[in-house]
Amino acid sequence: MKLGLAATIYHLWRERNSRVSTNLGSNSDVVAKKISEDIRACLCWWKAVKASSETLSIKVT
């Protein structure tokens, strides 16, 4: 839940800054896709880290 909120705030703030500074912005579908891609990437990374730490603890024991 925190990850989704953080990704949403980050991308909305970036989009806002882009519109203010360059007068160019993306449509809502593009922003939503970026948010879901970031969440997916973080979850895949976390899963890989968790799996590697479990493998490491098995080998040490």
CHARMM-style PDB file with segment names, atoms N, HN, CA, C and O in Angstrom:
ATOM      1  N   MET     1       0.832  -1.185   0.000  1.00  0.00      PROA
ATOM      2  CA  MET     1       0.000   0.000   0.000  1.00  0.00      PROA
ATOM      3  C   MET     1       0.879   1.252   0.000  1.00  0.00      PROA
ATOM      4  O   MET     1       0.618   2.197  -0.744  1.00  0.00      PROA
ATOM      5  N   LYS     2       1.913   1.255   0.830  1.00  0.00      PROA
ATOM      6  HN  LYS     2       2.125   0.487   1.435  1.00  0.00      PROA
ATOM      7  CA  LYS     2       2.807   2.411   0.883  1.00  0.00      PROA
ATOM      8  C   LYS     2       3.539   2.600  -0.437  1.00  0.00      PROA
ATOM      9  O   LYS     2       3.758   3.727  -0.880  1.00  0.00      PROA
ATOM     10  N   LEU     3       3.915   1.491  -1.060  1.00  0.00      PROA
ATOM     11  HN  LEU     3       3.737   0.575  -0.700  1.00  0.00      PROA
ATOM     12  CA  LEU     3       4.621   1.553  -2.333  1.00  0.00      PROA
ATOM     13  C   LEU     3       3.741   2.196  -3.404  1.00  0.00      PROA
ATOM     14  O   LEU     3       4.208   3.041  -4.168  1.00  0.00      PROA
ATOM     15  N   GLY     4       2.495   1.804  -3.459  1.00  0.00      PROA
ATOM     16  HN  GLY     4       2.116   1.118  -2.838  1.00  0.00      PROA
ATOM     17  CA  GLY     4       1.565   2.382  -4.425  1.00  0.00      PROA
ATOM     18  C   GLY     4       1.342   3.860  -4.198  1.00  0.00      PROA
ATOM     19  O   GLY     4       1.297   4.637  -5.152  1.00  0.00      PROA
ATOM     20  N   LEU     5       1.204   4.251  -2.965  1.00  0.00      PROA
ATOM     21  HN  LEU     5       1.240   3.620  -2.190  1.00  0.00      PROA
ATOM     22  CA  LEU     5       1.013   5.662  -2.639  1.00  0.00      PROA
ATOM     23  C   LEU     5       2.256   6.468  -2.988  1.00  0.00      PROA
ATOM     24  O   LEU     5       2.153   7.551  -3.565  1.00  0.00      PROA
ATOM     25  N   ALA     6       3.413   5.955  -2.646  1.00  0.00      PROA
ATOM     26  HN  ALA     6       3.497   5.075  -2.178  1.00  0.00      PROA
ATOM     27  CA  ALA     6       4.664   6.656  -2.945  1.00  0.00      PROA
ATOM     28  C   ALA     6       4.869   6.800  -4.447  1.00  0.00      PROA
ATOM     29  O   ALA     6       5.259   7.870  -4.916  1.00  0.00      PROA
ATOM     30  N   ALA     7       4.614   5.744  -5.205  1.00  0.00      PROA
ATOM     31  HN  ALA     7       4.297   4.875  -4.824  1.00  0.00      PROA
ATOM     32  CA  ALA     7       4.774   5.809  -6.660  1.00  0.00      PROA
ATOM     33  C   ALA     7       3.789   6.790  -7.275  1.00  0.00      PROA
ATOM     34  O   ALA     7       4.142   7.528  -8.195  1.00  0.00      PROA
ATOM     35  N   THR     8       2.571   6.807  -6.784  1.00  0.00      PROA
ATOM     36  HN  THR     8       2.284   6.208  -6.037  1.00  0.00      PROA
ATOM     37  CA  THR     8       1.558   7.729  -7.303  1.00  0.00      PROA
ATOM     38  C   THR     8       1.949   9.171  -7.038  1.00  0.00      PROA
ATOM     39  O   THR     8       1.895  10.004  -7.942  1.00  0.00      PROA
ATOM     40  N   ILE     9       2.340   9.472  -5.819  1.00  0.00      PROA
ATOM     41  HN  ILE     9       2.384   8.795  -5.084  1.00  0.00      PROA
ATOM     42  CA  ILE     9       2.732  10.838  -5.473  1.00  0.00      PROA
ATOM     43  C   ILE     9       3.943  11.266  -6.302  1.00  0.00      PROA
ATOM     44  O   ILE     9       3.980  12.382  -6.820  1.00  0.00      PROA
ATOM     45  N   TYR    10       4.920  10.388  -6.425  1.00  0.00      PROA
ATOM     46  HN  TYR    10       4.890   9.481  -6.004  1.00  0.00      PROA
ATOM     47  CA  TYR    10       6.129  10.709  -7.184  1.00  0.00      PROA
ATOM     48  C   TYR    10       5.799  11.058  -8.630  1.00  0.00      PROA
ATOM     49  O   TYR    10       6.245  12.086  -9.140  1.00  0.00      PROA
ATOM     50  N   HSD    11       5.024  10.212  -9.286  1.00  0.00      PROA
ATOM     51  HN  HSD    11       4.662   9.377  -8.872  1.00  0.00      PROA
ATOM     52  CA  HSD    11       4.740  10.443 -10.704  1.00  0.00      PROA
ATOM     53  C   HSD    11       3.797  11.623 -10.927  1.00  0.00      PROA
ATOM     54  O   HSD    11       3.935  12.344 -11.915  1.00  0.00      PROA
ATOM     55  N   LEU    12       2.855  11.827 -10.032  1.00  0.00      PROA
ATOM     56  HN  LEU    12       2.743  11.242  -9.228  1.00  0.00      PROA
ATOM     57  CA  LEU    12       1.985  12.993 -10.167  1.00  0.00      PROA
ATOM     58  C   LEU    12       2.780  14.282  -9.962  1.00  0.00      PROA
ATOM     59  O   LEU    12       2.561  15.267 -10.666  1.00  0.00      PROA
ATOM     60  N   TRP    13       3.695  14.273  -9.005  1.00  0.00      PROA
ATOM     61  HN  TRP    13       3.873  13.473  -8.433  1.00  0.00      PROA
ATOM     62  CA  TRP    13       4.523  15.455  -8.761  1.00  0.00      PROA
ATOM     63  C   TRP    13       5.448  15.718  -9.943  1.00  0.00      PROA
ATOM     64  O   TRP    13       5.640  16.871 -10.328  1.00  0.00      PROA
ATOM     65  N   ARG    14       6.022  14.672 -10.523  1.00  0.00      PROA
ATOM     66  HN  ARG    14       5.866  13.735 -10.210  1.00  0.00      PROA
ATOM     67  CA  ARG    14       6.873  14.829 -11.715  1.00  0.00      PROA
ATOM     68  C   ARG    14       6.090  15.387 -12.889  1.00  0.00      PROA
ATOM     69  O   ARG    14       6.567  16.254 -13.621  1.00  0.00      PROA
ATOM     70  N   GLU    15       4.881  14.875 -13.053  1.00  0.00      PROA
ATOM     71  HN  GLU    15       4.493  14.171 -12.458  1.00  0.00      PROA
ATOM     72  CA  GLU    15       4.027  15.351 -14.139  1.00  0.00      PROA
ATOM     73  C   GLU    15       3.667  16.822 -13.935  1.00  0.00      PROA
ATOM     74  O   GLU    15       3.671  17.608 -14.883  1.00  0.00      PROA
ATOM     75  N   ARG    16       3.362  17.179 -12.716  1.00  0.00      PROA
ATOM     76  HN  ARG    16       3.359  16.541 -11.946  1.00  0.00      PROA
ATOM     77  CA  ARG    16       3.047  18.570 -12.397  1.00  0.00      PROA
ATOM     78  C   ARG    16       4.232  19.478 -12.719  1.00  0.00      PROA
ATOM     79  O   ARG    16       4.070  20.528 -13.341  1.00  0.00      PROA
ATOM     80  N   ASN    17       5.426  19.061 -12.287  1.00  0.00      PROA
ATOM     81  HN  ASN    17       5.557  18.208 -11.781  1.00  0.00      PROA
ATOM     82  CA  ASN    17       6.620  19.865 -12.550  1.00  0.00      PROA
ATOM     83  C   ASN    17       6.902  19.974 -14.044  1.00  0.00      PROA
ATOM     84  O   ASN    17       7.321  21.028 -14.523  1.00  0.00      PROA
ATOM     85  N   SER    18       6.677  18.905 -14.770  1.00  0.00      PROA
ATOM     86  HN  SER    18       6.337  18.049 -14.381  1.00  0.00      PROA
ATOM     87  CA  SER    18       6.880  18.927 -16.218  1.00  0.00      PROA
ATOM     88  C   SER    18       5.929  19.909 -16.885  1.00  0.00      PROA
ATOM     89  O   SER    18       6.329  20.652 -17.782  1.00  0.00      PROA
ATOM     90  N   ARG    19       4.696  19.916 -16.459  1.00  0.00      PROA
ATOM     91  HN  ARG    19       4.372  19.313 -15.730  1.00  0.00      PROA
ATOM     92  CA  ARG    19       3.709  20.828 -17.044  1.00  0.00      PROA
ATOM     93  C   ARG    19       4.008  22.281 -16.693  1.00  0.00      PROA
ATOM     94  O   ARG    19       3.813  23.172 -17.520  1.00  0.00      PROA
ATOM     95  N   VAL    20       4.476  22.523 -15.486  1.00  0.00      PROA
ATOM     96  HN  VAL    20       4.635  21.799 -14.814  1.00  0.00      PROA
ATOM     97  CA  VAL    20       4.773  23.897 -15.066  1.00  0.00      PROA
ATOM     98  C   VAL    20       6.018  24.422 -15.775  1.00  0.00      PROA
ATOM     99  O   VAL    20       6.035  25.563 -16.238  1.00  0.00      PROA
ATOM    100  N   SER    21       7.051  23.599 -15.862  1.00  0.00      PROA
ATOM    101  HN  SER    21       7.037  22.672 -15.486  1.00  0.00      PROA
ATOM    102  CA  SER    21       8.327  24.095 -16.385  1.00  0.00      PROA
ATOM    103  C   SER    21       8.416  24.083 -17.907  1.00  0.00      PROA
ATOM    104  O   SER    21       9.056  24.961 -18.486  1.00  0.00      PROA
ATOM    105  N   THR    22       7.793  23.116 -18.568  1.00  0.00      PROA
ATOM    106  HN  THR    22       7.272  22.402 -18.099  1.00  0.00      PROA
ATOM    107  CA  THR    22       7.939  23.023 -20.023  1.00  0.00      PROA
ATOM    108  C   THR    22       6.624  23.169 -20.777  1.00  0.00      PROA
ATOM    109  O   THR    22       6.616  23.173 -22.008  1.00  0.00      PROA
ATOM    110  N   ASN    23       5.532  23.286 -20.067  1.00  0.00      PROA
ATOM    111  HN  ASN    23       5.538  23.283 -19.067  1.00  0.00      PROA
ATOM    112  CA  ASN    23       4.194  23.352 -20.667  1.00  0.00      PROA
ATOM    113  C   ASN    23       3.869  22.114 -21.494  1.00  0.00      PROA
ATOM    114  O   ASN    23       2.984  22.154 -22.349  1.00  0.00      PROA
ATOM    115  N   LEU    24       4.571  21.024 -21.248  1.00  0.00      PROA
ATOM    116  HN  LEU    24       5.290  20.992 -20.553  1.00  0.00      PROA
ATOM    117  CA  LEU    24       4.291  19.751 -21.895  1.00  0.00      PROA
ATOM    118  C   LEU    24       3.918  18.735 -20.829  1.00  0.00      PROA
ATOM    119  O   LEU    24       4.521  18.687 -19.758  1.00  0.00      PROA
ATOM    120  N   GLY    25       2.934  17.942 -21.134  1.00  0.00      PROA
ATOM    121  HN  GLY    25       2.444  17.981 -22.005  1.00  0.00      PROA
ATOM    122  CA  GLY    25       2.535  16.935 -20.178  1.00  0.00      PROA
ATOM    123  C   GLY    25       2.079  15.674 -20.875  1.00  0.00      PROA
ATOM    124  O   GLY    25       1.766  15.684 -22.065  1.00  0.00      PROA
ATOM    125  N   SER    26       2.045  14.608 -20.137  1.00  0.00      PROA
ATOM    126  HN  SER    26       2.299  14.600 -19.170  1.00  0.00      PROA
ATOM    127  CA  SER    26       1.569  13.323 -20.652  1.00  0.00      PROA
ATOM    128  C   SER    26       0.092  13.182 -20.329  1.00  0.00      PROA
ATOM    129  O   SER    26      -0.430  13.857 -19.442  1.00  0.00      PROA
ATOM    130  N   ASN    27      -0.573  12.300 -21.058  1.00  0.00      PROA
ATOM    131  HN  ASN    27      -0.149  11.752 -21.779  1.00  0.00      PROA
ATOM    132  CA  ASN    27      -1.975  12.063 -20.710  1.00  0.00      PROA
ATOM    133  C   ASN    27      -2.041  11.116 -19.515  1.00  0.00      PROA
ATOM    134  O   ASN    27      -1.031  10.538 -19.115  1.00  0.00      PROA
ATOM    135  N   SER    28      -3.214  10.966 -18.958  1.00  0.00      PROA
ATOM    136  HN  SER    28      -4.035  11.435 -19.283  1.00  0.00      PROA
ATOM    137  CA  SER    28      -3.364  10.193 -17.724  1.00  0.00      PROA
ATOM    138  C   SER    28      -3.029   8.720 -17.913  1.00  0.00      PROA
ATOM    139  O   SER    28      -2.565   8.073 -16.975  1.00  0.00      PROA
ATOM    140  N   ASP    29      -3.256   8.177 -19.108  1.00  0.00      PROA
ATOM    141  HN  ASP    29      -3.633   8.703 -19.870  1.00  0.00      PROA
ATOM    142  CA  ASP    29      -2.928   6.771 -19.351  1.00  0.00      PROA
ATOM    143  C   ASP    29      -1.427   6.523 -19.255  1.00  0.00      PROA
ATOM    144  O   ASP    29      -0.996   5.498 -18.727  1.00  0.00      PROA
ATOM    145  N   VAL    30      -0.640   7.453 -19.759  1.00  0.00      PROA
ATOM    146  HN  VAL    30      -0.990   8.285 -20.187  1.00  0.00      PROA
ATOM    147  CA  VAL    30       0.816   7.313 -19.711  1.00  0.00      PROA
ATOM    148  C   VAL    30       1.305   7.382 -18.265  1.00  0.00      PROA
ATOM    149  O   VAL    30       2.158   6.592 -17.861  1.00  0.00      PROA
ATOM    150  N   VAL    31       0.775   8.309 -17.497  1.00  0.00      PROA
ATOM    151  HN  VAL    31       0.082   8.950 -17.826  1.00  0.00      PROA
ATOM    152  CA  VAL    31       1.168   8.443 -16.092  1.00  0.00      PROA
ATOM    153  C   VAL    31       0.774   7.187 -15.313  1.00  0.00      PROA
ATOM    154  O   VAL    31       1.556   6.688 -14.504  1.00  0.00      PROA
ATOM    155  N   ALA    32      -0.421   6.683 -15.550  1.00  0.00      PROA
ATOM    156  HN  ALA    32      -1.057   7.089 -16.207  1.00  0.00      PROA
ATOM    157  CA  ALA    32      -0.867   5.459 -14.869  1.00  0.00      PROA
ATOM    158  C   ALA    32       0.020   4.275 -15.232  1.00  0.00      PROA
ATOM    159  O   ALA    32       0.329   3.445 -14.377  1.00  0.00      PROA
ATOM    160  N   LYS    33       0.431   4.193 -16.495  1.00  0.00      PROA
ATOM    161  HN  LYS    33       0.180   4.867 -17.189  1.00  0.00      PROA
ATOM    162  CA  LYS    33       1.309   3.104 -16.915  1.00  0.00      PROA
ATOM    163  C   LYS    33       2.667   3.202 -16.232  1.00  0.00      PROA
ATOM    164  O   LYS    33       3.226   2.185 -15.820  1.00  0.00      PROA
ATOM    165  N   LYS    34       3.206   4.413 -16.106  1.00  0.00      PROA
ATOM    166  HN  LYS    34       2.752   5.239 -16.441  1.00  0.00      PROA
ATOM    167  CA  LYS    34       4.488   4.602 -15.423  1.00  0.00      PROA
ATOM    168  C   LYS    34       4.386   4.187 -13.958  1.00  0.00      PROA
ATOM    169  O   LYS    34       5.299   3.560 -13.421  1.00  0.00      PROA
ATOM    170  N   ILE    35       3.280   4.534 -13.319  1.00  0.00      PROA
ATOM    171  HN  ILE    35       2.538   5.043 -13.755  1.00  0.00      PROA
ATOM    172  CA  ILE    35       3.080   4.169 -11.911  1.00  0.00      PROA
ATOM    173  C   ILE    35       3.062   2.649 -11.764  1.00  0.00      PROA
ATOM    174  O   ILE    35       3.753   2.100 -10.905  1.00  0.00      PROA
ATOM    175  N   SER    36       2.280   1.973 -12.593  1.00  0.00      PROA
ATOM    176  HN  SER    36       1.719   2.419 -13.290  1.00  0.00      PROA
ATOM    177  CA  SER    36       2.189   0.511 -12.464  1.00  0.00      PROA
ATOM    178  C   SER    36       3.504  -0.173 -12.834  1.00  0.00      PROA
ATOM    179  O   SER    36       3.843  -1.203 -12.251  1.00  0.00      PROA
ATOM    180  N   GLU    37       4.249   0.380 -13.793  1.00  0.00      PROA
ATOM    181  HN  GLU    37       3.974   1.217 -14.267  1.00  0.00      PROA
ATOM    182  CA  GLU    37       5.555  -0.190 -14.130  1.00  0.00      PROA
ATOM    183  C   GLU    37       6.532  -0.061 -12.971  1.00  0.00      PROA
ATOM    184  O   GLU    37       7.288  -0.991 -12.692  1.00  0.00      PROA
ATOM    185  N   ASP    38       6.524   1.083 -12.296  1.00  0.00      PROA
ATOM    186  HN  ASP    38       5.910   1.839 -12.523  1.00  0.00      PROA
ATOM    187  CA  ASP    38       7.410   1.265 -11.145  1.00  0.00      PROA
ATOM    188  C   ASP    38       7.055   0.313 -10.010  1.00  0.00      PROA
ATOM    189  O   ASP    38       7.939  -0.273  -9.384  1.00  0.00      PROA
ATOM    190  N   ILE    39       5.776   0.164  -9.749  1.00  0.00      PROA
ATOM    191  HN  ILE    39       5.059   0.641 -10.257  1.00  0.00      PROA
ATOM    192  CA  ILE    39       5.346  -0.744  -8.685  1.00  0.00      PROA
ATOM    193  C   ILE    39       5.751  -2.165  -9.028  1.00  0.00      PROA
ATOM    194  O   ILE    39       6.270  -2.882  -8.172  1.00  0.00      PROA
ATOM    195  N   ARG    40       5.523  -2.585 -10.268  1.00  0.00      PROA
ATOM    196  HN  ARG    40       5.101  -2.002 -10.963  1.00  0.00      PROA
ATOM    197  CA  ARG    40       5.878  -3.931 -10.700  1.00  0.00      PROA
ATOM    198  C   ARG    40       7.386  -4.154 -10.580  1.00  0.00      PROA
ATOM    199  O   ARG    40       7.823  -5.210 -10.121  1.00  0.00      PROA
ATOM    200  N   ALA    41       8.174  -3.168 -10.988  1.00  0.00      PROA
ATOM    201  HN  ALA    41       7.819  -2.311 -11.361  1.00  0.00      PROA
ATOM    202  CA  ALA    41       9.636  -3.300 -10.917  1.00  0.00      PROA
ATOM    203  C   ALA    41      10.103  -3.436  -9.467  1.00  0.00      PROA
ATOM    204  O   ALA    41      10.972  -4.256  -9.170  1.00  0.00      PROA
ATOM    205  N   CYS    42       9.538  -2.649  -8.577  1.00  0.00      PROA
ATOM    206  HN  CYS    42       8.832  -1.983  -8.818  1.00  0.00      PROA
ATOM    207  CA  CYS    42       9.923  -2.732  -7.161  1.00  0.00      PROA
ATOM    208  C   CYS    42       9.531  -4.078  -6.564  1.00  0.00      PROA
ATOM    209  O   CYS    42      10.295  -4.663  -5.797  1.00  0.00      PROA
ATOM    210  N   LEU    43       8.349  -4.569  -6.911  1.00  0.00      PROA
ATOM    211  HN  LEU    43       7.728  -4.093  -7.534  1.00  0.00      PROA
ATOM    212  CA  LEU    43       7.913  -5.849  -6.367  1.00  0.00      PROA
ATOM    213  C   LEU    43       8.772  -6.991  -6.897  1.00  0.00      PROA
ATOM    214  O   LEU    43       9.096  -7.917  -6.153  1.00  0.00      PROA
ATOM    215  N   CYS    44       9.141  -6.936  -8.172  1.00  0.00      PROA
ATOM    216  HN  CYS    44       8.877  -6.184  -8.776  1.00  0.00      PROA
ATOM    217  CA  CYS    44      10.016  -7.973  -8.736  1.00  0.00      PROA
ATOM    218  C   CYS    44      11.392  -7.922  -8.083  1.00  0.00      PROA
ATOM    219  O   CYS    44      11.988  -8.959  -7.790  1.00  0.00      PROA
ATOM    220  N   TRP    45      11.888  -6.722  -7.859  1.00  0.00      PROA
ATOM    221  HN  TRP    45      11.404  -5.880  -8.097  1.00  0.00      PROA
ATOM    222  CA  TRP    45      13.176  -6.568  -7.199  1.00  0.00      PROA
ATOM    223  C   TRP    45      13.112  -7.126  -5.787  1.00  0.00      PROA
ATOM    224  O   TRP    45      14.009  -7.853  -5.361  1.00  0.00      PROA
ATOM    225  N   TRP    46      12.053  -6.790  -5.062  1.00  0.00      PROA
ATOM    226  HN  TRP    46      11.324  -6.200  -5.408  1.00  0.00      PROA
ATOM    227  CA  TRP    46      11.916  -7.251  -3.684  1.00  0.00      PROA
ATOM    228  C   TRP    46      11.820  -8.773  -3.636  1.00  0.00      PROA
ATOM    229  O   TRP    46      12.395  -9.406  -2.751  1.00  0.00      PROA
ATOM    230  N   LYS    47      11.097  -9.359  -4.586  1.00  0.00      PROA
ATOM    231  HN  LYS    47      10.630  -8.845  -5.305  1.00  0.00      PROA
ATOM    232  CA  LYS    47      10.972 -10.815  -4.636  1.00  0.00      PROA
ATOM    233  C   LYS    47      12.334 -11.463  -4.886  1.00  0.00      PROA
ATOM    234  O   LYS    47      12.656 -12.487  -4.284  1.00  0.00      PROA
ATOM    235  N   ALA    48      13.129 -10.869  -5.769  1.00  0.00      PROA
ATOM    236  HN  ALA    48      12.868 -10.037  -6.258  1.00  0.00      PROA
ATOM    237  CA  ALA    48      14.462 -11.403  -6.062  1.00  0.00      PROA
ATOM    238  C   ALA    48      15.377 -11.291  -4.854  1.00  0.00      PROA
ATOM    239  O   ALA    48      16.133 -12.219  -4.565  1.00  0.00      PROA
ATOM    240  N   VAL    49      15.322 -10.185  -4.151  1.00  0.00      PROA
ATOM    241  HN  VAL    49      14.708  -9.431  -4.385  1.00  0.00      PROA
ATOM    242  CA  VAL    49      16.150  -9.993  -2.956  1.00  0.00      PROA
ATOM    243  C   VAL    49      15.756 -10.991  -1.880  1.00  0.00      PROA
ATOM    244  O   VAL    49      16.615 -11.584  -1.228  1.00  0.00      PROA
ATOM    245  N   LYS    50      14.465 -11.171  -1.699  1.00  0.00      PROA
ATOM    246  HN  LYS    50      13.767 -10.689  -2.229  1.00  0.00      PROA
ATOM    247  CA  LYS    50      13.986 -12.104  -0.689  1.00  0.00      PROA
ATOM    248  C   LYS    50      14.412 -13.533  -1.020  1.00  0.00      PROA
ATOM    249  O   LYS    50      14.839 -14.277  -0.137  1.00  0.00      PROA
ATOM    250  N   ALA    51      14.295 -13.915  -2.293  1.00  0.00      PROA
ATOM    251  HN  ALA    51      13.948 -13.310  -3.010  1.00  0.00      PROA
ATOM    252  CA  ALA    51      14.674 -15.263  -2.711  1.00  0.00      PROA
ATOM    253  C   ALA    51      16.177 -15.479  -2.542  1.00  0.00      PROA
ATOM    254  O   ALA    51      16.603 -16.547  -2.104  1.00  0.00      PROA
ATOM    255  N   SER    52      16.975 -14.478  -2.885  1.00  0.00      PROA
ATOM    256  HN  SER    52      16.629 -13.610  -3.242  1.00  0.00      PROA
ATOM    257  CA  SER    52      18.421 -14.644  -2.751  1.00  0.00      PROA
ATOM    258  C   SER    52      18.843 -14.704  -1.288  1.00  0.00      PROA
ATOM    259  O   SER    52      19.783 -15.423  -0.950  1.00  0.00      PROA
ATOM    260  N   SER    53      18.168 -13.965  -0.418  1.00  0.00      PROA
ATOM    261  HN  SER    53      17.404 -13.381  -0.693  1.00  0.00      PROA
ATOM    262  CA  SER    53      18.525 -14.022   0.999  1.00  0.00      PROA
ATOM    263  C   SER    53      18.111 -15.361   1.608  1.00  0.00      PROA
ATOM    264  O   SER    53      18.791 -15.879   2.494  1.00  0.00      PROA
ATOM    265  N   GLU    54      17.002 -15.917   1.134  1.00  0.00      PROA
ATOM    266  HN  GLU    54      16.450 -15.497   0.414  1.00  0.00      PROA
ATOM    267  CA  GLU    54      16.591 -17.248   1.627  1.00  0.00      PROA
ATOM    268  C   GLU    54      17.588 -18.303   1.169  1.00  0.00      PROA
ATOM    269  O   GLU    54      17.931 -19.198   1.941  1.00  0.00      PROA
ATOM    270  N   THR    55      18.056 -18.216  -0.062  1.00  0.00      PROA
ATOM    271  HN  THR    55      17.776 -17.489  -0.690  1.00  0.00      PROA
ATOM    272  CA  THR    55      19.048 -19.153  -0.578  1.00  0.00      PROA
ATOM    273  C   THR    55      20.343 -19.023   0.202  1.00  0.00      PROA
ATOM    274  O   THR    55      20.976 -20.026   0.532  1.00  0.00      PROA
ATOM    275  N   LEU    56      20.737 -17.806   0.497  1.00  0.00      PROA
ATOM    276  HN  LEU    56      20.223 -16.991   0.230  1.00  0.00      PROA
ATOM    277  CA  LEU    56      21.967 -17.556   1.248  1.00  0.00      PROA
ATOM    278  C   LEU    56      21.854 -18.157   2.645  1.00  0.00      PROA
ATOM    279  O   LEU    56      22.810 -18.770   3.120  1.00  0.00      PROA
ATOM    280  N   SER    57      20.733 -18.002   3.304  1.00  0.00      PROA
ATOM    281  HN  SER    57      19.956 -17.504   2.917  1.00  0.00      PROA
ATOM    282  CA  SER    57      20.596 -18.512   4.656  1.00  0.00      PROA
ATOM    283  C   SER    57      20.562 -20.043   4.662  1.00  0.00      PROA
ATOM    284  O   SER    57      20.989 -20.663   5.636  1.00  0.00      PROA
ATOM    285  N   ILE    58      20.070 -20.642   3.613  1.00  0.00      PROA
ATOM    286  HN  ILE    58      19.722 -20.138   2.822  1.00  0.00      PROA
ATOM    287  CA  ILE    58      20.060 -22.099   3.532  1.00  0.00      PROA
ATOM    288  C   ILE    58      21.484 -22.625   3.375  1.00  0.00      PROA
ATOM    289  O   ILE    58      21.838 -23.632   3.990  1.00  0.00      PROA
ATOM    290  N   LYS    59      22.307 -21.960   2.561  1.00  0.00      PROA
ATOM    291  HN  LYS    59      22.020 -21.143   2.062  1.00  0.00      PROA
ATOM    292  CA  LYS    59      23.666 -22.408   2.341  1.00  0.00      PROA
ATOM    293  C   LYS    59      24.525 -22.217   3.580  1.00  0.00      PROA
ATOM    294  O   LYS    59      25.430 -23.014   3.830  1.00  0.00      PROA
ATOM    295  N   VAL    60      24.263 -21.192   4.350  1.00  0.00      PROA
ATOM    296  HN  VAL    60      23.528 -20.545   4.148  1.00  0.00      PROA
ATOM    297  CA  VAL    60      25.059 -20.916   5.545  1.00  0.00      PROA
ATOM    298  C   VAL    60      24.747 -21.924   6.635  1.00  0.00      PROA
ATOM    299  O   VAL    60      25.646 -22.308   7.384  1.00  0.00      PROA
ATOM    300  N   THR    61      23.530 -22.353   6.745  1.00  0.00      PROA
ATOM    301  HN  THR    61      22.800 -22.041   6.137  1.00  0.00      PROA
ATOM    302  CA  THR    61      23.116 -23.231   7.809  1.00  0.00      PROA
ATOM    303  C   THR    61      23.612 -24.610   7.678  1.00  0.00      PROA
ATOM    304  OT1 THR    61      23.325 -25.453   8.527  1.00  0.00      PROA
TER     305      THR     61
END
